[in-house]
Amino acid sequence: MYVCGTCWASFPEAARRALNHRDNRALLRLRELHHHIDLGLPLAQLEITP
């Protein structure tokens, strides 16, 4: 799932930084994003494990 630019901009800076990081945990962070969205939580409150 990709997000639009407006949605991406609403993510906290730490979440954007974590989601941009490419390593062996990238898929887990993407799953965290999907879970947050599936729960219907505000994107501005997104917390992603670094």
Sequence and secondary structure as in RCSB ss.txt:
>XXXX:A:sequence
MYVCGTCWASFPEAARRALNHRDNRALLRLRELHHHIDLGLPLAQLEITP
>XXXX:A:secstr
    HHHHHHS HHHHHHHH  STTHHHHHHHHHHHHHTT  GGG     
